[in-house]
Amino acid sequence: LVRMAVDYALESMSRYTSPVNPSIFPHLTVVLLAIGMFFTIWFFVYEVTTTKYTRQFVKELLISTVASIFTGIGLVFAMLLVGIYI
């Protein structure tokens, strides 16, 4: 009796669909990682070309945060692309 109730409940549920189409995972991976790499390179160039007297902590924090966010989301889509479902 309990098994029939569970089967009926499962049949009445709708199947989950991803909000992002899996066919665009490669494009999202490349674009997001490229943007993250751009901000990472910008951060390193900024650190190398400025002196300790001309550095701005807020600018460093902003550039590194944006680089981290784009790289992290790009890596999520890279893992989804290769079949590591997180």
All heavy atoms as an XYZ file, in Angstrom:
689
protein
N       0.830     -1.198      0.000
C       0.000      0.000      0.000
C       0.873      1.260      0.000
O       0.595      2.201     -0.735
C      -0.926     -0.024      1.224
C      -1.889      1.156      1.335
C      -2.851      1.163      0.161
C      -2.616      1.116      2.640
N       1.933      1.242      0.817
C       2.811      2.402      0.874
C       3.583      2.537     -0.443
O       3.771      3.630     -0.957
C       3.782      2.283      2.063
C       4.809      3.395      2.035
C       3.015      2.288      3.370
N       4.004      1.426     -1.016
C       4.754      1.443     -2.272
C       3.912      2.043     -3.391
O       4.421      2.826     -4.196
C       5.189      0.024     -2.633
C       5.853     -0.076     -3.981
C       7.238     -0.680     -3.831
N       7.804     -0.936     -5.132
C       8.754     -0.188     -5.661
N       9.200      0.835     -5.004
N       9.260     -0.474     -6.823
N       2.656      1.728     -3.443
C       1.780      2.265     -4.484
C       1.621      3.773     -4.322
O       1.579      4.507     -5.311
C       0.419      1.570     -4.455
C       0.488      0.121     -4.913
S      -1.051     -0.775     -4.768
C      -2.233      0.309     -5.440
N       1.565      4.248     -3.090
C       1.418      5.680     -2.848
C       2.672      6.427     -3.296
O       2.588      7.509     -3.866
C       1.142      5.932     -1.371
N       3.856      5.838     -3.068
C       5.105      6.473     -3.481
C       5.206      6.489     -5.000
O       5.591      7.496     -5.601
C       6.315      5.750     -2.854
C       7.619      6.252     -3.436
C       6.304      5.913     -1.351
N       4.864      5.377     -5.664
C       4.909      5.324     -7.128
C       3.969      6.354     -7.733
O       4.302      7.012     -8.705
C       4.538      3.925     -7.620
C       5.642      2.903     -7.337
O       6.798      3.332     -7.132
O       5.341      1.708     -7.316
N       2.788      6.475     -7.165
C       1.824      7.441     -7.687
C       2.329      8.872     -7.497
O       2.179      9.709     -8.377
C       0.461      7.268     -6.998
C      -0.553      8.258     -7.474
C      -1.111      8.143     -8.740
C      -0.943      9.333     -6.687
C      -2.038      9.058     -9.203
C      -1.859     10.257     -7.127
C      -2.406     10.115     -8.397
O      -3.314     11.037     -8.844
N       2.978      9.135     -6.367
C       3.499     10.473     -6.107
C       4.634     10.811     -7.083
O       4.737     11.942     -7.551
C       3.989     10.578     -4.672
N       5.472      9.832     -7.402
C       6.557     10.074     -8.340
C       6.036     10.311     -9.753
O       6.572     11.126    -10.496
C       7.543      8.911     -8.332
C       8.389      8.762     -7.076
C       9.258      7.510     -7.157
C       9.250      9.984     -6.863
N       5.004      9.584    -10.152
C       4.451      9.747    -11.494
C       3.767     11.091    -11.673
O       3.716     11.618    -12.780
C       3.475      8.614    -11.800
C       4.152      7.266    -11.950
C       3.152      6.140    -12.063
O       1.943      6.409    -12.011
O       3.593      4.992    -12.198
N       3.253     11.651    -10.612
C       2.544     12.922    -10.734
C       3.488     14.119    -10.762
O       3.081     15.224    -11.093
C       1.555     13.079     -9.575
O       2.260     13.182     -8.351
N       4.771     13.906    -10.416
C       5.734     15.003    -10.414
C       6.227     15.278    -11.830
O       6.315     14.383    -12.657
C       6.930     14.654     -9.536
C       6.629     14.551     -8.082
S       8.152     14.179     -7.212
C       7.520     13.963     -5.577
N       6.557     16.554    -12.074
C       7.128     16.904    -13.373
C       8.642     16.727    -13.328
O       9.268     16.900    -12.284
C       6.776     18.339    -13.746
O       7.331     19.231    -12.808
N       9.213     16.405    -14.473
C      10.651     16.170    -14.542
C      11.398     17.498    -14.444
O      10.979     18.500    -15.014
C      10.979     15.484    -15.856
C      12.409     15.094    -15.954
C      12.675     14.287    -17.185
N      14.086     13.944    -17.227
C      14.664     13.363    -18.229
N      13.960     13.038    -19.293
N      15.939     13.084    -18.196
N      12.527     17.485    -13.744
C      13.326     18.698    -13.573
C      14.061     18.995    -14.869
O      14.691     18.123    -15.470
C      14.335     18.520    -12.442
C      15.281     19.679    -12.309
C      14.871     20.860    -11.726
C      16.580     19.595    -12.802
C      15.729     21.938    -11.616
C      17.438     20.662    -12.704
C      17.002     21.824    -12.104
O      17.849     22.884    -12.018
N      14.014     20.239    -15.285
C      14.789     20.678    -16.442
C      15.734     21.787    -15.995
O      15.373     22.652    -15.196
C      13.886     21.201    -17.569
O      13.067     22.250    -17.051
C      13.007     20.094    -18.117
N      16.925     21.757    -16.526
C      17.949     22.721    -16.156
C      17.583     24.105    -16.672
O      17.077     24.244    -17.782
C      19.285     22.285    -16.752
O      20.254     23.276    -16.546
N      17.851     25.156    -15.888
C      17.572     26.510    -16.381
C      18.533     26.927    -17.493
O      18.244     27.852    -18.242
C      17.734     27.392    -15.150
C      18.544     26.587    -14.200
C      18.289     25.143    -14.504
N      19.679     26.244    -17.611
C      20.651     26.534    -18.665
C      20.720     25.328    -19.593
O      20.922     24.202    -19.145
C      22.046     26.820    -18.068
C      23.053     27.103    -19.161
C      21.974     27.958    -17.078
N      20.569     25.565    -20.882
C      20.616     24.489    -21.863
C      22.019     23.882    -21.900
O      23.000     24.601    -22.088
C      20.238     25.053    -23.236
C      20.019     23.984    -24.260
O      20.260     22.806    -24.002
N      19.562     24.391    -25.436
N      22.132     22.559    -21.729
C      23.468     21.933    -21.709
C      24.257     22.105    -23.011
O      25.475     21.977    -23.008
C      23.170     20.455    -21.458
C      21.855     20.443    -20.778
C      21.084     21.608    -21.346
N      23.598     22.427    -24.107
C      24.334     22.588    -25.364
C      25.177     23.866    -25.384
O      26.062     23.994    -26.230
C      23.366     22.591    -26.544
O      22.541     23.735    -26.501
N      24.927     24.808    -24.465
C      25.745     26.027    -24.439
C      26.798     25.995    -23.323
O      27.468     26.997    -23.100
C      24.871     27.296    -24.321
C      24.097     27.326    -23.013
C      23.959     27.445    -25.505
C      23.443     28.665    -22.756
N      26.960     24.857    -22.648
C      28.000     24.731    -21.624
C      29.397     25.033    -22.174
O      30.167     25.735    -21.516
C      27.983     23.349    -20.978
C      26.852     23.133    -19.999
C      26.621     21.879    -19.463
C      26.031     24.165    -19.606
C      25.592     21.664    -18.560
C      24.987     23.964    -18.704
C      24.776     22.707    -18.186
N      29.771     24.526    -23.367
C      31.119     24.848    -23.868
C      31.325     26.344    -24.092
O      32.391     26.888    -23.774
C      31.227     24.091    -25.188
C      30.152     23.079    -25.156
C      29.100     23.589    -24.241
N      30.314     27.009    -24.629
C      30.431     28.444    -24.890
C      30.528     29.232    -23.583
O      31.352     30.150    -23.468
C      29.237     28.925    -25.709
C      29.038     28.157    -26.980
N      29.927     28.222    -28.021
C      28.067     27.298    -27.355
C      29.510     27.435    -29.004
N      28.377     26.857    -28.616
N      29.689     28.873    -22.618
C      29.747     29.562    -21.321
C      31.093     29.336    -20.639
O      31.649     30.246    -20.033
C      28.611     29.074    -20.419
C      27.233     29.645    -20.714
C      26.186     28.950    -19.858
C      27.205     31.126    -20.462
N      31.613     28.118    -20.738
C      32.900     27.805    -20.126
C      33.996     28.689    -20.708
O      34.758     29.320    -19.966
C      33.248     26.321    -20.349
O      32.236     25.515    -19.737
C      34.597     25.979    -19.771
N      34.074     28.745    -22.023
C      35.140     29.513    -22.673
C      34.998     31.001    -22.378
O      35.978     31.681    -22.031
C      35.141     29.244    -24.196
C      36.067     30.203    -24.922
C      35.530     27.809    -24.475
N      33.791     31.533    -22.491
C      33.581     32.969    -22.281
C      33.870     33.370    -20.835
O      34.591     34.347    -20.577
C      32.152     33.371    -22.703
C      31.825     34.774    -22.248
C      31.988     33.248    -24.201
N      33.326     32.629    -19.884
C      33.521     32.979    -18.479
C      34.973     32.819    -18.039
O      35.496     33.654    -17.297
C      32.585     32.153    -17.599
C      31.103     32.479    -17.737
C      30.263     31.453    -16.997
C      30.803     33.866    -17.243
N      35.636     31.756    -18.495
C      37.050     31.593    -18.146
C      37.917     32.655    -18.822
O      38.907     33.112    -18.238
C      37.537     30.190    -18.514
C      37.041     29.069    -17.607
C      37.520     27.721    -18.124
C      37.484     29.278    -16.177
N      37.554     33.063    -20.031
C      38.310     34.133    -20.702
C      38.160     35.456    -19.955
O      39.146     36.191    -19.776
C      37.849     34.277    -22.148
N      36.957     35.761    -19.512
C      36.739     36.989    -18.742
C      37.506     36.921    -17.416
O      38.151     37.885    -17.001
C      35.234     37.237    -18.510
C      34.540     37.526    -19.836
C      35.013     38.378    -17.526
C      33.026     37.561    -19.743
N      37.445     35.770    -16.753
C      38.192     35.595    -15.511
C      39.691     35.715    -15.715
O      40.394     36.316    -14.899
N      40.191     35.166    -16.828
C      41.616     35.268    -17.125
C      42.016     36.717    -17.412
O      43.092     37.170    -17.004
C      41.970     34.382    -18.322
C      43.440     34.168    -18.510
S      43.880     33.112    -19.912
C      42.727     31.784    -19.771
N      41.141     37.454    -18.109
C      41.420     38.865    -18.382
C      41.589     39.647    -17.087
O      42.553     40.396    -16.913
C      40.293     39.466    -19.218
C      40.356     40.964    -19.307
C      41.258     41.577    -20.152
C      39.515     41.757    -18.539
C      41.330     42.955    -20.242
C      39.572     43.132    -18.611
C      40.485     43.743    -19.465
N      40.670     39.462    -16.140
C      40.761     40.191    -14.877
C      41.940     39.713    -14.026
O      42.553     40.505    -13.304
C      39.446     40.095    -14.093
C      38.396     41.034    -14.591
C      37.368     40.583    -15.395
C      38.434     42.378    -14.271
C      36.401     41.451    -15.867
C      37.482     43.257    -14.734
C      36.454     42.787    -15.540
N      42.282     38.436    -14.118
C      43.443     37.929    -13.393
C      44.734     38.546    -13.937
O      45.607     38.971    -13.160
C      43.515     36.392    -13.508
O      42.295     35.835    -13.002
C      44.687     35.834    -12.731
N      44.844     38.606    -15.264
C      46.020     39.223    -15.874
C      46.092     40.703    -15.516
O      47.170     41.235    -15.214
C      46.002     39.009    -17.392
C      46.215     37.526    -17.704
C      47.052     39.859    -18.092
C      45.927     37.147    -19.130
N      44.943     41.367    -15.542
C      44.896     42.793    -15.178
C      45.380     42.987    -13.739
O      46.132     43.912    -13.435
C      43.484     43.319    -15.365
C      43.300     44.787    -15.122
C      44.262     45.741    -14.985
C      42.061     45.468    -14.979
N      43.682     46.973    -14.768
C      42.331     46.836    -14.758
C      40.732     45.064    -15.012
C      41.338     47.780    -14.569
C      39.736     46.009    -14.836
C      40.044     47.353    -14.619
N      44.942     42.085    -12.843
C      45.361     42.170    -11.445
C      46.879     42.021    -11.314
O      47.535     42.792    -10.604
C      44.639     41.099    -10.623
C      45.057     41.056     -9.187
C      44.602     42.007     -8.291
C      45.904     40.073     -8.731
C      44.991     41.986     -6.953
C      46.300     40.031     -7.403
C      45.843     40.992     -6.519
N      47.451     41.013    -11.992
C      48.891     40.808    -11.904
C      49.671     41.980    -12.502
O      50.688     42.405    -11.947
C      49.304     39.497    -12.578
C      48.996     38.291    -11.742
C      48.241     37.253    -12.258
C      49.450     38.186    -10.439
C      47.953     36.143    -11.485
C      49.167     37.081     -9.657
C      48.419     36.053    -10.193
N      49.221     42.488    -13.628
C      49.898     43.639    -14.229
C      49.805     44.841    -13.302
O      50.776     45.590    -13.126
C      49.301     43.948    -15.620
C      49.777     45.294    -16.141
C      49.646     42.845    -16.595
N      48.654     45.032    -12.688
C      48.481     46.143    -11.741
C      49.437     46.003    -10.563
O      50.045     46.976    -10.120
C      47.029     46.202    -11.267
C      46.754     47.292    -10.274
C      46.645     48.612    -10.679
C      46.619     47.010     -8.916
C      46.407     49.630     -9.763
C      46.388     48.018     -7.997
C      46.270     49.318     -8.422
O      46.051     50.326     -7.525
N      49.576     44.802    -10.042
C      50.454     44.582     -8.889
C      51.923     44.800     -9.247
O      52.692     45.291     -8.432
C      50.264     43.168     -8.340
C      48.940     42.949     -7.648
C      48.780     43.796     -6.414
O      49.741     43.888     -5.623
O      47.701     44.378     -6.240
N      52.313     44.420    -10.447
C      53.715     44.530    -10.843
C      54.083     45.969    -11.195
O      55.204     46.405    -10.926
C      54.005     43.579    -12.029
C      55.369     43.841    -12.648
C      53.899     42.139    -11.578
N      53.161     46.710    -11.785
C      53.505     48.038    -12.299
C      53.281     49.172    -11.308
O      53.671     50.302    -11.597
C      52.710     48.343    -13.583
O      51.311     48.262    -13.289
C      53.075     47.387    -14.681
N      52.663     48.912    -10.181
C      52.448     49.990     -9.215
C      53.417     49.840     -8.044
O      53.867     48.745     -7.714
C      51.003     49.988     -8.675
O      50.731     48.723     -8.078
C      50.008     50.277     -9.767
N      53.707     50.948     -7.424
C      54.553     50.914     -6.234
C      53.667     50.766     -5.000
O      52.442     50.892     -5.077
C      55.368     52.215     -6.106
O      54.466     53.299     -5.903
C      56.213     52.454     -7.338
N      54.283     50.531     -3.880
C      53.485     50.361     -2.667
C      52.837     51.668     -2.231
O      51.904     51.666     -1.437
C      54.315     49.765     -1.544
C      55.384     50.659     -0.997
C      56.092     49.950      0.138
C      57.139     50.857      0.776
N      57.781     50.206      1.903
N      53.303     52.781     -2.767
C      52.727     54.080     -2.411
C      51.534     54.450     -3.291
O      50.715     55.261     -2.898
C      53.795     55.162     -2.502
C      54.987     54.874     -1.633
C      56.197     54.518     -2.199
C      54.894     54.931     -0.247
C      57.296     54.235     -1.403
C      55.984     54.645      0.559
C      57.178     54.289     -0.031
O      58.256     54.005      0.772
N      51.462     53.875     -4.478
C      50.378     54.247     -5.399
C      49.283     53.192     -5.480
O      48.313     53.381     -6.210
C      50.930     54.489     -6.818
O      51.552     53.286     -7.288
C      51.912     55.646     -6.821
N      49.426     52.088     -4.790
C      48.396     51.039     -4.827
C      47.149     51.484     -4.081
O      47.215     52.189     -3.078
C      48.916     49.751     -4.195
C      49.903     49.047     -5.044
C      50.235     47.685     -4.489
N      51.269     47.082     -5.310
C      52.269     46.369     -4.842
N      52.356     46.129     -3.552
N      53.160     45.874     -5.642
N      46.013     51.008     -4.601
C      44.730     51.274     -3.949
C      44.118     49.928     -3.568
O      43.844     49.086     -4.432
C      43.802     52.025     -4.891
C      44.315     53.377     -5.298
C      43.447     54.017     -6.353
O      42.532     53.390     -6.864
N      43.732     55.258     -6.667
N      43.898     49.747     -2.291
C      43.398     48.463     -1.794
C      42.025     48.132     -2.364
O      41.742     46.980     -2.710
C      43.348     48.481     -0.262
C      42.809     47.205      0.317
C      43.552     46.042      0.276
C      41.549     47.167      0.890
C      43.058     44.858      0.792
C      41.042     45.995      1.410
C      41.798     44.837      1.372
N      41.162     49.123     -2.492
C      39.804     48.876     -2.992
C      39.859     48.401     -4.442
O      39.122     47.491     -4.833
C      38.940     50.150     -2.855
C      37.581     49.954     -3.480
C      38.816     50.540     -1.398
N      40.738     48.988     -5.236
C      40.873     48.571     -6.633
C      41.401     47.147     -6.713
O      40.914     46.336     -7.519
C      41.806     49.528     -7.378
C      41.890     49.267     -8.853
C      42.690     50.343     -9.561
C      42.726     50.111    -11.049
N      43.474     51.150    -11.754
N      42.380     46.816     -5.893
C      42.902     45.445     -5.855
C      41.802     44.454     -5.482
O      41.668     43.397     -6.096
C      44.039     45.335     -4.846
C      45.294     46.053     -5.221
C      46.347     45.942     -4.144
O      46.113     45.245     -3.131
O      47.409     46.567     -4.304
N      41.047     44.796     -4.455
C      39.980     43.918     -3.991
C      38.897     43.740     -5.047
O      38.406     42.623     -5.264
C      39.386     44.484     -2.700
C      38.421     43.601     -1.934
C      39.130     42.357     -1.440
C      37.837     44.368     -0.763
N      38.531     44.808     -5.720
C      37.488     44.741     -6.746
C      37.928     43.891     -7.932
O      37.177     43.013     -8.382
C      37.126     46.152     -7.206
C      36.019     46.251     -8.236
C      34.694     45.826     -7.617
C      35.917     47.651     -8.779
N      39.129     44.114     -8.426
C      39.612     43.341     -9.579
C      39.738     41.867     -9.231
O      39.323     40.995    -10.000
C      40.957     43.910    -10.080
C      40.773     45.314    -10.628
C      41.554     43.014    -11.159
C      42.078     46.007    -10.958
N      40.295     41.563     -8.071
C      40.467     40.157     -7.690
C      39.135     39.464     -7.427
O      38.974     38.281     -7.740
C      41.377     40.043     -6.473
O      40.806     40.699     -5.364
N      38.162     40.187     -6.897
C      36.844     39.602     -6.659
C      36.144     39.277     -7.974
O      35.569     38.186     -8.125
C      35.977     40.560     -5.820
O      36.646     40.825     -4.589
C      34.620     39.972     -5.551
N      36.191     40.192     -8.916
C      35.565     39.949    -10.216
C      36.249     38.779    -10.924
O      35.579     37.906    -11.502
C      35.600     41.230    -11.078
C      35.163     40.950    -12.499
C      34.724     42.303    -10.460
N      37.579     38.726    -10.871
C      38.312     37.614    -11.485
C      37.932     36.290    -10.837
O      37.710     35.287    -11.533
C      39.811     37.849    -11.357
N      37.811     36.283     -9.539
C      37.463     35.057     -8.821
C      36.054     34.579     -9.150
O      35.821     33.385     -9.349
C      37.599     35.295     -7.322
O      37.171     34.182     -6.597
N      35.125     35.494     -9.243
C      33.730     35.127     -9.536
C      33.612     34.532    -10.935
O      33.019     33.466    -11.131
C      32.803     36.340     -9.357
C      32.666     36.683     -7.879
C      31.440     36.098     -9.983
C      31.969     37.992     -7.594
N      34.182     35.215    -11.939
C      34.076     34.716    -13.305
C      34.809     33.391    -13.484
O      34.313     32.484    -14.153
C      34.595     35.749    -14.304
C      33.571     36.786    -14.667
C      33.664     38.068    -14.149
C      32.521     36.485    -15.508
C      32.717     39.026    -14.474
C      31.574     37.440    -15.838
C      31.665     38.713    -15.314
N      35.989     33.259    -12.876
C      36.732     32.012    -12.988
C      35.990     30.872    -12.289
O      35.928     29.763    -12.812
C      38.143     32.174    -12.394
O      38.786     33.267    -13.048
C      38.964     30.923    -12.579
N      35.419     31.149    -11.133
C      34.681     30.110    -10.405
C      33.457     29.626    -11.153
O      33.213     28.416    -11.261
N      32.687     30.551    -11.702
C      31.496     30.147    -12.454
C      31.897     29.437    -13.744
O      31.260     28.463    -14.162
C      30.600     31.373    -12.734
C      30.067     31.937    -11.413
C      29.431     31.000    -13.635
C      29.321     33.245    -11.554
N      32.986     29.898    -14.374
C      33.487     29.209    -15.561
C      33.914     27.786    -15.252
O      33.670     26.866    -16.039
N      34.543     27.567    -14.099
C      34.947     26.218    -13.707
C      33.743     25.331    -13.404
O      33.776     24.128    -13.677
C      35.881     26.279    -12.504
C      37.289     26.764    -12.806
C      38.093     26.918    -11.524
C      37.988     25.820    -13.755
N      32.682     25.911    -12.863
C      31.456     25.133    -12.630
C      30.921     24.620    -13.955
O      30.565     23.439    -14.095
C      30.400     25.975    -11.883
C      29.045     25.299    -11.922
C      30.824     26.200    -10.451
N      30.851     25.481    -14.958
C      30.352     25.042    -16.261
C      31.316     24.080    -16.935
O      30.879     23.187    -17.670
C      30.050     26.246    -17.159
C      28.735     26.888    -16.841
C      28.677     28.112    -16.206
C      27.547     26.263    -17.158
C      27.471     28.700    -15.899
C      26.329     26.832    -16.854
C      26.289     28.049    -16.223
N      32.613     24.212    -16.692
C      33.575     23.249    -17.231
C      33.351     21.868    -16.620
O      33.400     20.851    -17.332
C      35.002     23.724    -16.972
N      33.086     21.820    -15.317
C      32.813     20.533    -14.679
C      31.501     19.939    -15.171
O      31.399     18.732    -15.395
C      32.807     20.690    -13.158
C      34.176     20.900    -12.572
S      34.214     20.884    -10.782
C      33.550     22.486    -10.413
N      30.488     20.774    -15.347
C      29.226     20.282    -15.883
C      29.405     19.760    -17.308
O      28.770     18.781    -17.712
C      28.166     21.384    -15.862
C      27.663     21.800    -14.486
C      26.765     23.018    -14.605
C      26.929     20.656    -13.814
N      30.266     20.399    -18.077
C      30.520     19.997    -19.453
C      31.104     18.596    -19.534
O      30.714     17.813    -20.392
C      31.452     21.008    -20.116
C      31.916     20.706    -21.537
C      30.728     20.742    -22.500
C      32.976     21.709    -21.959
N      32.032     18.275    -18.631
C      32.688     16.970    -18.687
C      31.938     15.896    -17.902
O      32.374     14.753    -17.864
C      34.156     17.055    -18.209
C      34.964     17.953    -19.105
C      34.228     17.492    -16.764
N      30.822     16.258    -17.300
C      29.993     15.261    -16.636
C      30.143     15.169    -15.137
O      29.669     14.211    -14.535
N      30.798     16.118    -14.519
C      30.893     16.160    -13.060
C      29.740     17.043    -12.588
O      29.831     18.269    -12.634
C      32.243     16.721    -12.591
C      33.384     15.889    -13.144
C      32.293     16.773    -11.056
C      34.749     16.468    -12.875
N      28.662     16.431    -12.167
C      27.460     17.185    -11.795
C      27.519     17.547    -10.324
O      27.489     16.699     -9.449
C      26.212     16.370    -12.113
C      26.108     16.079    -13.592
C      26.363     14.819    -14.092
C      25.789     17.106    -14.468
C      26.292     14.566    -15.446
C      25.730     16.862    -15.824
C      25.964     15.601    -16.310
O      25.898     15.368    -17.656
N      27.632     18.834    -10.065
C      27.778     19.306     -8.694
C      26.502     19.961     -8.225
O      25.668     20.353     -8.971
C      28.950     20.293     -8.575
C      28.802     21.399     -9.614
C      30.262     19.581     -8.759
C      29.809     22.504     -9.473
